[in-house]
Amino acid sequence: MKNEAFDVFVIGSGIAGQVVAETCADQGLKVAIADRREYGGTCANRGCDPKKVILGITEIMRSATKLRDKGVVTLPTLSWEDLQRFKCTFTDAVPAATENDLKDKNITLFHQSPKFINETTLSVEGKTVTAQKIVIATGLIPRPLDIEGGDLALLSDDFLNQDSLPDSMIFIGAGYIGMEFAHMASRFGVEVTVIDRGPRPLSVFDNDMVDYLVKVSEEIGIKFIFNANVKRIEALQKNKRVHYTVDGKEASVRAELVFNTTGRIPSISELELEKGNVSYNDNGIEVDTYLQNTSNENVYACGDVSDHAVPLTPFSGNEGDVVAQNILDGNSTKARFPITPSVAFTLPNIASVGLSEAEARKQYSNVTVLNRSAAKFYNAKRVNEQFYAYKTIVDTDTDKILGAHLLGPEAGEVINLFMMAIQQGTTTTKLKEMIFTYPSWGGDIQYMV
């Protein structure tokens, strides 16, 4: 049987892969796309989008709890089962809708992870296919928990798809996923324990803001075990027991369910990259500024699987566009990495953009740092929020904002305003001259600089 040939073969159907495939198809190229899981990628099916649906109802519970006896007489009763049905109204239609959109552009679909045969040839679904350009957009997968009994730990997919919630959970790993899910589960009445090998959660965020977050987490009943080396997981009759050491001393904790939230790694193990002469490292596919692989010029990588990637959905779409343009126009477009805000959707949110305090002091000779609680701001008092804080970093010589770090109910939104101010080089003087709606969370930024 004659090999099937394509101009472009895309591996991965998330945002990055879709953008490449559709853009190239629109320009008349013969395009194929493959995915070993449901089409649509992580964010829409089993990541950001369903997570935010679940977050929504816990925001209501947090607000009601804060205002109990201040107008709220009875706290709402939450139903995980009803929430799951609502969540499915967002996720169930994604795979078929994605496939239909791709088919409408005459893109050939495969439902398997391809393997490289050589630099331009792949094996997929028992077929051999060749492509002038191969685009890897496979994203990230959970990091394996390589300990005895590690297979007893569930993953983020399992949390989002639980039919019902148990009385107790353990999260191994206090990064974005572990902390967000811990906050959600706790507000549904689950007894939550978070174990991490580091001295604190969310190590990528400002220490002072994280200290506030630990306090509010403990206030809602989350238990932390830090500096822990997890050794094994043991199956009991009903529960799972996690064995760990702290400072060499052995201990254990048990719960009905244990989740592996230790982080995510590039999804490349099934591709047999060596056969395709595709260079890679622990961070993903090695690419240059054009997102072209450094050892195989026929291969590009975009989205979270690229070793230059920022693991955020908006970046994936931008990188997909860069790759598509470079395939069409011959490396005409370099990848750009603008200032990017980051947020963990705990309650309250913790958010950051720009330089940390340590980075700013290293790069600039004269900086001003405001590190304060904003619990007495009107917006915090009106919703009875005790945990509202900020750290802003300003270049004293130019009056420009270098970094902002927030903890608060709407920090995930307000951080976008700081991002725009930093991106545009807005001075604190100019920011204070602007007129914002009052009273609003966004307007608070004038009092934070």
MARKOL-327891 format. One record per residue (C-alpha): chain; x, y, z; residue in three letters. Coordinates in steps of 0.25 Angstrom, whole numbers, plus 2048, in hexadecimal, padded with zeros to 3 digits. Example, Ala and Ser with C-alpha at 12.3 -4.5 7.8 and 13.67 -1.06 7.14 Angstrom:
# residues 2
MISE A 831 7EE 81F ALA .
MISE A 837 7FC 81D SER .
//
This chain:
# residues 449
MISE A 800 800 800 MET .
MISE A 805 80E 7FC LYS .
MISE A 809 817 808 ASN .
MISE A 800 823 80A GLU .
MISE A 807 830 809 ALA .
MISE A 803 83D 80F PHE .
MISE A 809 84B 80F ASP .
MISE A 807 84D 81E VAL .
MISE A 804 842 829 PHE .
MISE A 800 848 836 VAL .
MISE A 802 83F 843 ILE .
MISE A 7F8 844 84E GLY .
MISE A 7EA 84A 84D SER .
MISE A 7EB 855 857 GLY .
MISE A 7EA 864 854 ILE .
MISE A 7F9 864 84F ALA .
MISE A 7F6 858 845 GLY .
MISE A 7E9 85D 841 GLN .
MISE A 7EE 86B 83D VAL .
MISE A 7FA 865 835 VAL .
MISE A 7F1 85B 82E ALA .
MISE A 7E5 865 82A GLU .
MISE A 7EF 870 826 THR .
MISE A 7F6 867 81D CYS .
MISE A 7EA 860 817 ALA .
MISE A 7E4 86E 814 ASP .
MISE A 7F0 871 80C GLN .
MISE A 7ED 864 803 GLY .
MISE A 7F8 85B 80A LEU .
MISE A 7F4 84C 80C LYS .
MISE A 7F4 84B 81B VAL .
MISE A 7F2 83F 824 ALA .
MISE A 7F1 83F 834 ILE .
MISE A 7F1 834 83E ALA .
MISE A 7EE 833 84D ASP .
MISE A 7EE 827 856 ARG .
MISE A 7E3 82D 85F ARG .
MISE A 7D6 834 85C GLU .
MISE A 7D8 840 853 TYR .
MISE A 7D8 84E 858 GLY .
MISE A 7E4 84D 862 GLY .
MISE A 7E6 84E 871 THR .
MISE A 7E1 85C 874 CYS .
MISE A 7D3 85A 86E ALA .
MISE A 7D1 84B 871 ASN .
MISE A 7D8 849 87F ARG .
MISE A 7DF 855 883 GLY .
MISE A 7DD 864 884 CYS .
MISE A 7CE 865 87F ASP .
MISE A 7C8 85A 888 PRO .
MISE A 7D1 85E 894 LYS .
MISE A 7CB 86C 893 LYS .
MISE A 7BD 866 893 VAL .
MISE A 7BF 85F 8A0 ILE .
MISE A 7C6 86B 8A6 LEU .
MISE A 7BA 874 8A3 GLY .
MISE A 7B1 86D 8AD ILE .
MISE A 7BC 86D 8B8 THR .
MISE A 7BD 87C 8B6 GLU .
MISE A 7AF 87D 8BA ILE .
MISE A 7B1 874 8C6 MET .
MISE A 7BD 87D 8CA ARG .
MISE A 7B5 88A 8C9 SER .
MISE A 7A9 884 8D0 ALA .
MISE A 7B2 87F 8DB THR .
MISE A 7B9 88D 8DD LYS .
MISE A 7AC 894 8DD LEU .
MISE A 7A5 88A 8E7 ARG .
MISE A 79D 892 8F1 ASP .
MISE A 7A0 89F 8E9 LYS .
MISE A 794 89D 8E0 GLY .
MISE A 795 88E 8DD VAL .
MISE A 78D 886 8E6 VAL .
MISE A 78F 878 8E1 THR .
MISE A 79A 873 8D9 LEU .
MISE A 798 86D 8CC PRO .
MISE A 797 85D 8CA THR .
MISE A 7A1 859 8BF LEU .
MISE A 79F 84D 8B6 SER .
MISE A 7AB 847 8B0 TRP .
MISE A 7A2 83E 8A7 GLU .
MISE A 79A 84A 8A2 ASP .
MISE A 7A7 852 89F LEU .
MISE A 7AD 846 898 GLN .
MISE A 7A1 846 88E ARG .
MISE A 7A2 855 88C PHE .
MISE A 7B1 853 889 LYS .
MISE A 7AE 849 87F CYS .
MISE A 7A6 853 877 THR .
MISE A 7B3 85A 874 PHE .
MISE A 7BC 84E 872 THR .
MISE A 7B3 843 86B ASP .
MISE A 7B2 84A 85E ALA .
MISE A 7C0 84E 85C VAL .
MISE A 7C6 842 855 PRO .
MISE A 7BB 841 84B ALA .
MISE A 7BB 850 848 ALA .
MISE A 7CA 850 847 THR .
MISE A 7CA 844 83D GLU .
MISE A 7BF 84A 835 ASN .
MISE A 7C6 858 834 ASP .
MISE A 7D3 851 82F LEU .
MISE A 7CB 848 825 LYS .
MISE A 7C4 854 81F ASP .
MISE A 7D2 859 81B LYS .
MISE A 7D5 84B 814 ASN .
MISE A 7DF 848 81F ILE .
MISE A 7E2 839 820 THR .
MISE A 7E0 834 82F LEU .
MISE A 7E7 829 836 PHE .
MISE A 7E4 823 844 HIS .
MISE A 7F1 81E 848 GLN .
MISE A 7FF 823 84C SER .
MISE A 808 822 840 PRO .
MISE A 816 81D 841 LYS .
MISE A 822 822 839 PHE .
MISE A 828 819 82F ILE .
MISE A 832 823 82A ASN .
MISE A 833 832 829 GLU .
MISE A 827 834 820 THR .
MISE A 81F 827 822 THR .
MISE A 815 822 82C LEU .
MISE A 80E 815 830 SER .
MISE A 800 818 834 VAL .
MISE A 7F3 80E 835 GLU .
MISE A 7FB 804 82D GLY .
MISE A 7FE 80D 822 LYS .
MISE A 80B 813 81D THR .
MISE A 80A 822 81A VAL .
MISE A 814 82D 816 THR .
MISE A 814 83C 818 ALA .
MISE A 81C 847 813 GLN .
MISE A 81A 84E 821 LYS .
MISE A 816 847 82E ILE .
MISE A 811 84F 83A VAL .
MISE A 812 84A 848 ILE .
MISE A 807 850 851 ALA .
MISE A 805 845 85B THR .
MISE A 805 84D 867 GLY .
MISE A 808 848 875 LEU .
MISE A 804 83C 87D ILE .
MISE A 804 839 88C PRO .
MISE A 812 836 892 ARG .
MISE A 812 827 896 PRO .
MISE A 813 824 8A4 LEU .
MISE A 81F 81B 8A4 ASP .
MISE A 81D 815 8B2 ILE .
MISE A 818 808 8B8 GLU .
MISE A 809 808 8B6 GLY .
MISE A 80A 814 8AD GLY .
MISE A 7FF 80E 8A4 ASP .
MISE A 7F5 810 8B0 LEU .
MISE A 7F5 81F 8AE ALA .
MISE A 7EB 825 8A5 LEU .
MISE A 7ED 830 89C LEU .
MISE A 7E7 83E 899 SER .
MISE A 7DD 838 88F ASP .
MISE A 7D8 82F 899 ASP .
MISE A 7D5 83A 8A3 PHE .
MISE A 7CE 842 898 LEU .
MISE A 7C5 836 895 ASN .
MISE A 7C2 830 8A3 GLN .
MISE A 7B4 82B 8A4 ASP .
MISE A 7B4 82F 8B2 SER .
MISE A 7BD 835 8BD LEU .
MISE A 7C3 82C 8C8 PRO .
MISE A 7C5 831 8D6 ASP .
MISE A 7D4 833 8D5 SER .
MISE A 7DF 835 8CA MET .
MISE A 7EE 837 8CA ILE .
MISE A 7F5 83F 8BF PHE .
MISE A 803 83B 8BD ILE .
MISE A 809 848 8B7 GLY .
MISE A 805 857 8BB ALA .
MISE A 807 85D 8AD GLY .
MISE A 7FB 864 8A5 TYR .
MISE A 7F3 857 8A3 ILE .
MISE A 7F5 852 8B1 GLY .
MISE A 7F1 85F 8B8 MET .
MISE A 7E6 862 8AF GLU .
MISE A 7DF 855 8B1 PHE .
MISE A 7E2 855 8C0 ALA .
MISE A 7DA 862 8C1 HIS .
MISE A 7CF 85D 8B9 MET .
MISE A 7CE 850 8C1 ALA .
MISE A 7CF 856 8CE SER .
MISE A 7C3 85F 8CB ARG .
MISE A 7BB 853 8C8 PHE .
MISE A 7BE 84E 8D6 GLY .
MISE A 7C9 844 8D3 VAL .
MISE A 7D4 843 8DD GLU .
MISE A 7E1 847 8D5 VAL .
MISE A 7EF 844 8D7 THR .
MISE A 7FA 84A 8CE VAL .
MISE A 808 844 8CE ILE .
MISE A 814 84A 8C7 ASP .
MISE A 823 848 8C7 ARG .
MISE A 825 857 8C8 GLY .
MISE A 824 861 8D3 PRO .
MISE A 817 868 8CE ARG .
MISE A 80D 866 8C3 PRO .
MISE A 80D 86D 8B5 LEU .
MISE A 81C 870 8B5 SER .
MISE A 81B 879 8A8 VAL .
MISE A 813 883 8B0 PHE .
MISE A 818 88E 8B9 ASP .
MISE A 81B 889 8C7 ASN .
MISE A 813 893 8CF ASP .
MISE A 807 891 8C7 MET .
MISE A 808 882 8C8 VAL .
MISE A 809 884 8D7 ASP .
MISE A 7FC 88A 8D7 TYR .
MISE A 7F6 87F 8CF LEU .
MISE A 7FB 875 8D8 VAL .
MISE A 7F4 87C 8E4 LYS .
MISE A 7E7 87C 8DC VAL .
MISE A 7E9 86E 8D8 SER .
MISE A 7EB 869 8E6 GLU .
MISE A 7DF 872 8EA GLU .
MISE A 7D5 86A 8E1 ILE .
MISE A 7DB 85C 8E7 GLY .
MISE A 7E6 859 8DD ILE .
MISE A 7F2 852 8E4 LYS .
MISE A 800 853 8DE PHE .
MISE A 80C 84A 8DF ILE .
MISE A 818 851 8DA PHE .
MISE A 826 84D 8D7 ASN .
MISE A 821 83F 8D6 ALA .
MISE A 827 833 8CE ASN .
MISE A 81C 82A 8CA VAL .
MISE A 820 81C 8CA LYS .
MISE A 815 813 8C7 ARG .
MISE A 805 812 8C6 ILE .
MISE A 7FF 806 8CD GLU .
MISE A 7F1 801 8CA ALA .
MISE A 7E8 7FF 8D6 LEU .
MISE A 7DA 7F9 8D7 GLN .
MISE A 7D3 806 8D4 LYS .
MISE A 7DE 810 8D4 ASN .
MISE A 7EC 813 8CE LYS .
MISE A 7F8 815 8D8 ARG .
MISE A 803 81E 8D3 VAL .
MISE A 811 81C 8DA HIS .
MISE A 81B 827 8DA TYR .
MISE A 827 82C 8E1 THR .
MISE A 82A 83A 8E7 VAL .
MISE A 838 83D 8EC ASP .
MISE A 83A 82E 8EB GLY .
MISE A 82E 82B 8F4 LYS .
MISE A 824 821 8EF GLU .
MISE A 815 824 8EF ALA .
MISE A 808 822 8E8 SER .
MISE A 7FB 828 8E5 VAL .
MISE A 7EF 821 8DF ARG .
MISE A 7E2 825 8D7 ALA .
MISE A 7D8 81E 8CE GLU .
MISE A 7DE 824 8C1 LEU .
MISE A 7ED 828 8BE VAL .
MISE A 7F0 831 8B2 PHE .
MISE A 7FD 833 8AB ASN .
MISE A 7FE 842 8A8 THR .
MISE A 80E 842 8A8 THR .
MISE A 80E 84A 89A GLY .
MISE A 80E 847 88B ARG .
MISE A 818 843 881 ILE .
MISE A 819 844 872 PRO .
MISE A 810 839 86B SER .
MISE A 81B 834 862 ILE .
MISE A 81E 826 867 SER .
MISE A 815 81E 85C GLU .
MISE A 81B 826 850 LEU .
MISE A 828 81F 84F GLU .
MISE A 82F 82C 84C LEU .
MISE A 83D 826 84A GLU .
MISE A 839 81F 83E LYS .
MISE A 834 82D 838 GLY .
MISE A 841 833 83C ASN .
MISE A 839 83D 845 VAL .
MISE A 841 843 850 SER .
MISE A 83A 845 85E TYR .
MISE A 83D 847 86D ASN .
MISE A 836 846 87A ASP .
MISE A 82E 853 876 ASN .
MISE A 829 84E 869 GLY .
MISE A 82C 84E 85A ILE .
MISE A 838 857 858 GLU .
MISE A 835 863 84F VAL .
MISE A 83B 870 84A ASP .
MISE A 835 87D 849 THR .
MISE A 82C 879 83D TYR .
MISE A 827 86D 845 LEU .
MISE A 82F 864 83C GLN .
MISE A 836 857 842 ASN .
MISE A 845 859 843 THR .
MISE A 848 84C 83D SER .
MISE A 83D 849 833 ASN .
MISE A 839 855 82A GLU .
MISE A 82D 84E 826 ASN .
MISE A 827 84E 834 VAL .
MISE A 821 859 83C TYR .
MISE A 81B 859 84A ALA .
MISE A 811 863 850 CYS .
MISE A 809 864 85D GLY .
MISE A 80D 85E 86A ASP .
MISE A 816 853 864 VAL .
MISE A 820 85D 85F SER .
MISE A 82C 85F 868 ASP .
MISE A 82A 86E 866 HIS .
MISE A 81B 86D 86A ALA .
MISE A 814 874 875 VAL .
MISE A 809 86A 879 PRO .
MISE A 7FD 873 876 LEU .
MISE A 7F2 872 86C THR .
MISE A 7F3 880 866 PRO .
MISE A 802 87D 864 PHE .
MISE A 7FE 870 85D SER .
MISE A 7F6 877 853 GLY .
MISE A 800 882 850 ASN .
MISE A 80B 877 84E GLU .
MISE A 802 86F 845 GLY .
MISE A 800 87C 83C ASP .
MISE A 810 87E 83C VAL .
MISE A 812 870 837 VAL .
MISE A 807 871 82D ALA .
MISE A 80D 87D 827 GLN .
MISE A 81B 878 827 ASN .
MISE A 816 86B 81F ILE .
MISE A 80F 874 815 LEU .
MISE A 819 87F 814 ASP .
MISE A 826 878 817 GLY .
MISE A 82A 87C 825 ASN .
MISE A 825 88B 824 SER .
MISE A 820 88C 832 THR .
MISE A 828 88B 83F LYS .
MISE A 820 887 84C ALA .
MISE A 81E 892 856 ARG .
MISE A 81D 890 865 PHE .
MISE A 816 89D 86A PRO .
MISE A 814 89F 879 ILE .
MISE A 80B 895 87E THR .
MISE A 802 895 88B PRO .
MISE A 800 888 892 SER .
MISE A 7F5 884 89C VAL .
MISE A 7F2 878 8A5 ALA .
MISE A 7E3 877 8A6 PHE .
MISE A 7E3 875 8B5 THR .
MISE A 7D9 87D 8BD LEU .
MISE A 7DE 887 8BF PRO .
MISE A 7E5 888 8B2 ASN .
MISE A 7F4 889 8B2 ILE .
MISE A 7FA 891 8A6 ALA .
MISE A 807 896 8A1 SER .
MISE A 80D 89E 895 VAL .
MISE A 81B 8A3 892 GLY .
MISE A 827 8A2 89B LEU .
MISE A 828 89D 8A8 SER .
MISE A 82E 8A5 8B4 GLU .
MISE A 83B 89D 8B3 ALA .
MISE A 83C 89F 8A4 GLU .
MISE A 839 8AE 8A4 ALA .
MISE A 843 8B0 8AF ARG .
MISE A 84E 8A8 8A6 LYS .
MISE A 84A 8B0 899 GLN .
MISE A 848 8BE 89E TYR .
MISE A 850 8C6 8A8 SER .
MISE A 844 8CE 8AE ASN .
MISE A 837 8C8 8B0 VAL .
MISE A 82B 8CB 8B9 THR .
MISE A 823 8BF 8BF VAL .
MISE A 815 8C0 8C5 LEU .
MISE A 812 8B4 8CC ASN .
MISE A 805 8B6 8D4 ARG .
MISE A 7F8 8B0 8D8 SER .
MISE A 7EB 8B6 8D2 ALA .
MISE A 7E2 8B0 8DB ALA .
MISE A 7DD 8BE 8DF LYS .
MISE A 7DA 8C2 8D1 PHE .
MISE A 7CB 8C4 8CF TYR .
MISE A 7CA 8B9 8C5 ASN .
MISE A 7CF 8AF 8CF ALA .
MISE A 7C7 8B4 8DA LYS .
MISE A 7BA 8B4 8D2 ARG .
MISE A 7BB 8A5 8D0 VAL .
MISE A 7C2 8A2 8DE ASN .
MISE A 7CF 89E 8D7 GLU .
MISE A 7DA 89D 8E1 GLN .
MISE A 7E4 898 8D7 PHE .
MISE A 7E7 8A3 8CD TYR .
MISE A 7F5 8A7 8CA ALA .
MISE A 7FF 8AC 8C0 TYR .
MISE A 80E 8AE 8BD LYS .
MISE A 811 8B8 8B2 THR .
MISE A 81F 8BB 8AD ILE .
MISE A 823 8C8 8A6 VAL .
MISE A 830 8CD 8A0 ASP .
MISE A 832 8D9 8A8 THR .
MISE A 83A 8E0 89E ASP .
MISE A 830 8DF 892 THR .
MISE A 823 8DE 89B ASP .
MISE A 81F 8D2 892 LYS .
MISE A 819 8C5 898 ILE .
MISE A 822 8B9 898 LEU .
MISE A 819 8AE 89E GLY .
MISE A 80C 8AC 8A6 ALA .
MISE A 808 8A1 8AF HIS .
MISE A 7FA 8A0 8B4 LEU .
MISE A 7F2 897 8BD LEU .
MISE A 7E3 89A 8BD GLY .
MISE A 7D5 896 8B8 PRO .
MISE A 7D7 89C 8AB GLU .
MISE A 7E6 89C 8A9 ALA .
MISE A 7E5 893 89D GLY .
MISE A 7DE 89F 896 GLU .
MISE A 7E5 8AB 89C VAL .
MISE A 7F3 8A5 898 ILE .
MISE A 7EF 8A7 88A ASN .
MISE A 7EE 8B6 88C LEU .
MISE A 7FC 8B6 892 PHE .
MISE A 801 8AE 886 MET .
MISE A 7FC 8B9 87D MET .
MISE A 803 8C3 885 ALA .
MISE A 810 8BC 885 ILE .
MISE A 80F 8B9 876 GLN .
MISE A 80C 8C7 873 GLN .
MISE A 817 8CD 87C GLY .
MISE A 80C 8D5 884 THR .
MISE A 812 8DC 890 THR .
MISE A 80B 8DC 89D THR .
MISE A 809 8EB 89C THR .
MISE A 801 8E9 88F LYS .
MISE A 7FA 8DD 895 LEU .
MISE A 7F5 8E6 8A1 LYS .
MISE A 7F0 8F0 897 GLU .
MISE A 7E7 8E7 890 MET .
MISE A 7D8 8E6 894 ILE .
MISE A 7D3 8D8 898 PHE .
MISE A 7C5 8D4 89C THR .
MISE A 7C2 8D5 8AB TYR .
MISE A 7C1 8CC 8B3 PRO .
MISE A 7C7 8C1 8AA SER .
MISE A 7D2 8B7 8AC TRP .
MISE A 7D9 8BC 8A0 GLY .
MISE A 7D9 8CA 8A5 GLY .
MISE A 7E1 8C5 8B1 ASP .
MISE A 7EE 8C5 8A9 ILE .
MISE A 7F0 8D4 8AB GLN .
MISE A 7F1 8D2 8BA TYR .
MISE A 7FC 8C7 8B7 MET .
MISE A 806 8CF 8B1 VAL .
//
